[in-house]
Amino acid sequence: MAFGMSQRKEVAVITGASSGIGLAIAHVLAEKKTDLILTARRRDRLEKLAEELKQKHGIRVDIIENDLARPGSAQDLFNKVQAIRKDVSILVNNAGFGKQSAVLDHSIGDVRDMVQVNMMAVTELTWLFGVEMRKQSYGRIMQLASVGAFQPSPMYAIYSATKSYVLSFSYAMNSELKGSGVSVTSICPGFTESEFHEVAGHKKTAFMKASTMTSRKVAEISVRAMMNRSPKVIPGLLNKINSYIMEGMPRAFSTAIAGSLMKK
Ligand SMILES: NC(=O)c1ccc[n+]([C@@H]2O[C@H](COP(=O)([O-])OP(=O)(O)OC[C@H]3O[C@@H](n4cnc5c(N)ncnc54)[C@H](OP(=O)(O)O)[C@@H]3O)[C@@H](O)[C@H]2O)c1
């Protein structure tokens, strides 16, 4: 039996499965005998992971190479998934990235890509798969937000705002879907070991190193919350405490604190 008392074969699409949290979520779901459709840009990594998971767990694993920064790529991904199988019951919207920079020092390309990957693609995929899940009265969607969702974050202004958007729309959508058999769970990790900070060009400070969680731990907490249909989870006690304080604080203070933690 895959999950609890359910007899249903779970089938999950995971975006950003080639590294970090998405890769760890693939392992956790594979251990629960969930069939997987893995997607990211780095095909070689997906192929290697798919082979490993098939051999270890005897599940079906398909891969789709896709660049979510390209407008229209969410629809393409959905079409490719539908051509493979129509029984997707889990969508993990994990792909995302940030760059440590003041807004006007980003390239316009990075600005477009961040908004496209972190917001547009997430919203489109949620709608496309959500409509199918609602027809089946069954499904779960996991959204990777961030503790950055709780306050404006100088030097990560656009990234942080995209995560506020993800948390806000996902939380509201979960409320709309109450009783439908479909749920949306937002995950708000703090610093997590992955390739995120390398991609962001962010040198880790002592505070970051001390409060970093492993991708595996974040994945376990996230999958549990999604299976329980929780609206939101903040992995780790320190992250929970920090987020509640930041969210409740006047914006000028939380922005100043985030700015001092995120400065180069
Ligand atoms: N690490 C943290 O401290 C932290 C904290 C809070 C929230 N998060 C969020 O957690 C999620 C996962 O990040 P991570 O920490 O695991 O970072 P990561 O190791 O850099 O993984 C990011 C994943 O997203 C994929 N991706 C990036 N751009 C893409 C694109 N244009 N098209 C398709 N896939 C793309 C990457 O695959 P390819 O490069 O192969 O395409 C990779 O698999 C992100 O949404 C991130 O914002 C991370």
Ligand as a Chemical Component Dictionary entry (heavy atoms), coordinates in Angstrom:
data_LIG
# 
_chem_comp.id                   LIG 
_chem_comp.type                 NON-POLYMER 
_chem_comp.pdbx_formal_charge   0 
_chem_comp.three_letter_code    LIG 
# 
loop_
_chem_comp_atom.comp_id 
_chem_comp_atom.atom_id 
_chem_comp_atom.alt_atom_id 
_chem_comp_atom.type_symbol 
_chem_comp_atom.charge 
_chem_comp_atom.model_Cartn_x 
_chem_comp_atom.model_Cartn_y 
_chem_comp_atom.model_Cartn_z 
_chem_comp_atom.pdbx_ordinal 
LIG N1  N1  N 0  17.859 25.967 -0.914  1  
LIG C1  C1  C 0  17.225 26.861 -0.192  2  
LIG O1  O1  O 0  17.814 27.446 0.743   3  
LIG C2  C2  C 0  15.772 27.178 -0.473  4  
LIG C3  C3  C 0  15.036 27.879 0.502   5  
LIG C4  C4  C 0  13.718 28.185 0.273   6  
LIG C5  C5  C 0  13.092 27.780 -0.898  7  
LIG N2  N2  N 1  13.796 27.099 -1.842  8  
LIG C6  C6  C 0  13.097 26.723 -3.088  9  
LIG O2  O2  O 0  13.174 25.323 -3.262  10 
LIG C7  C7  C 0  13.070 25.000 -4.647  11 
LIG C8  C8  C 0  14.178 24.028 -5.018  12 
LIG O3  O3  O 0  15.426 24.687 -4.909  13 
LIG P1  P1  P 0  16.740 23.961 -4.410  14 
LIG O4  O4  O 0  17.149 24.582 -3.148  15 
LIG O5  O5  O -1 16.597 22.495 -4.463  16 
LIG O6  O6  O 0  17.778 24.505 -5.526  17 
LIG P2  P2  P 0  18.606 23.750 -6.671  18 
LIG O7  O7  O 0  19.413 22.655 -6.100  19 
LIG O8  O8  O 0  19.287 24.834 -7.424  20 
LIG O9  O9  O 0  17.449 23.101 -7.576  21 
LIG C9  C9  C 0  16.643 23.868 -8.434  22 
LIG C10 C10 C 0  15.934 22.951 -9.425  23 
LIG O10 O10 O 0  15.128 23.774 -10.297 24 
LIG C11 C11 C 0  15.415 23.446 -11.645 25 
LIG N3  N3  N 0  15.290 24.612 -12.500 26 
LIG C12 C12 C 0  15.876 25.827 -12.336 27 
LIG N4  N4  N 0  15.607 26.620 -13.389 28 
LIG C13 C13 C 0  14.832 25.885 -14.241 29 
LIG C14 C14 C 0  14.265 26.124 -15.513 30 
LIG N5  N5  N 0  14.452 27.284 -16.161 31 
LIG N6  N6  N 0  13.523 25.144 -16.092 32 
LIG C15 C15 C 0  13.342 23.973 -15.468 33 
LIG N7  N7  N 0  13.879 23.672 -14.273 34 
LIG C16 C16 C 0  14.617 24.610 -13.673 35 
LIG C17 C17 C 0  16.858 22.925 -11.645 36 
LIG O11 O11 O 0  17.060 21.997 -12.704 37 
LIG P3  P3  P 0  17.939 22.264 -14.036 38 
LIG O12 O12 O 0  19.018 23.244 -13.670 39 
LIG O13 O13 O 0  18.445 20.910 -14.396 40 
LIG O14 O14 O 0  16.948 22.796 -15.006 41 
LIG C18 C18 C 0  16.916 22.189 -10.302 42 
LIG O15 O15 O 0  16.486 20.860 -10.443 43 
LIG C19 C19 C 0  13.120 26.335 -5.395  44 
LIG O16 O16 O 0  11.810 26.721 -5.777  45 
LIG C20 C20 C 0  13.690 27.294 -4.358  46 
LIG O17 O17 O 0  13.288 28.627 -4.597  47 
LIG C21 C21 C 0  15.119 26.788 -1.656  48 
# 
loop_
_chem_comp_bond.comp_id 
_chem_comp_bond.atom_id_1 
_chem_comp_bond.atom_id_2 
_chem_comp_bond.value_order 
_chem_comp_bond.pdbx_ordinal 
LIG N1  C1  SING 1  
LIG C1  O1  DOUB 2  
LIG C1  C2  SING 3  
LIG C2  C3  SING 4  
LIG C2  C21 DOUB 5  
LIG C3  C4  DOUB 6  
LIG C4  C5  SING 7  
LIG C5  N2  DOUB 8  
LIG N2  C6  SING 9  
LIG N2  C21 SING 10 
LIG C6  O2  SING 11 
LIG C6  C20 SING 12 
LIG O2  C7  SING 13 
LIG C7  C8  SING 14 
LIG C7  C19 SING 15 
LIG C8  O3  SING 16 
LIG O3  P1  SING 17 
LIG P1  O4  DOUB 18 
LIG P1  O5  SING 19 
LIG P1  O6  SING 20 
LIG O6  P2  SING 21 
LIG P2  O7  DOUB 22 
LIG P2  O8  SING 23 
LIG P2  O9  SING 24 
LIG O9  C9  SING 25 
LIG C9  C10 SING 26 
LIG C10 O10 SING 27 
LIG C10 C18 SING 28 
LIG O10 C11 SING 29 
LIG C11 N3  SING 30 
LIG C11 C17 SING 31 
LIG N3  C12 SING 32 
LIG N3  C16 SING 33 
LIG C12 N4  DOUB 34 
LIG N4  C13 SING 35 
LIG C13 C14 SING 36 
LIG C13 C16 DOUB 37 
LIG C14 N5  SING 38 
LIG C14 N6  DOUB 39 
LIG N6  C15 SING 40 
LIG C15 N7  DOUB 41 
LIG N7  C16 SING 42 
LIG C17 O11 SING 43 
LIG C17 C18 SING 44 
LIG O11 P3  SING 45 
LIG P3  O12 DOUB 46 
LIG P3  O13 SING 47 
LIG P3  O14 SING 48 
LIG C18 O15 SING 49 
LIG C19 O16 SING 50 
LIG C19 C20 SING 51 
LIG C20 O17 SING 52 
# 
